[in-house]
């Protein structure tokens, strides 16, 4: 069975500080990986996707970047946080031949 | 661009009531349609999908039928339970092996009174 793990569970950061969020998938080789952002009480917005190691495509520009250093790892980062970055960050995976995406438990980010 | 509209922002019911959450979509192509459920503090869980006209998806007593004519995919359940309290999202996506872009509706918060 596939498992998806996100770290940290929650972060409280200052405006202007750097950020790094991580996601790991176990039990599935070469998954398609995704980052989503969800404002409190809001809907989900896809930020990035990756179909292979080293390749990441941006869907929405939010002064964030993403990288895929390993087949099972996806990283979301920024050098300078904004207040608008606060929210719930979700990682998801999909089989390359499938439709549906499966989400991780999420990371709650609060920027003060 | 493609979009998903959920009419109800919140729905409040009692146990054993019948549930309908309305979902309409606008798409340039022929998308697959999905329902996800999200419990507080957790990531969304995939409920089911339908990928062609008149196809019915179902899971855990919930069901929805893809209707291309009315561009709808309404979620229904005959008898809700308190444990069904959550936020429900309708979404659309294309059979794109790579990007897998999903477009979500605004979500409907379902509250069930015991």
Interface residues (C-beta under 8 A of the other chain):
Chain A: X32 X34 X42 X43 X44 X45 X46 X49 X51 X57 X59 X90 X92 X94 X96 X97 X99 X100 X101 X102 X103 X104 X105 X106 X108
Chain B: X32 X34 X36 X41 X42 X43 X44 X45 X46 X49 X51 X89 X93 X95 X97 X98 X99 X100 X101 X102 X104 X105 X106 X107
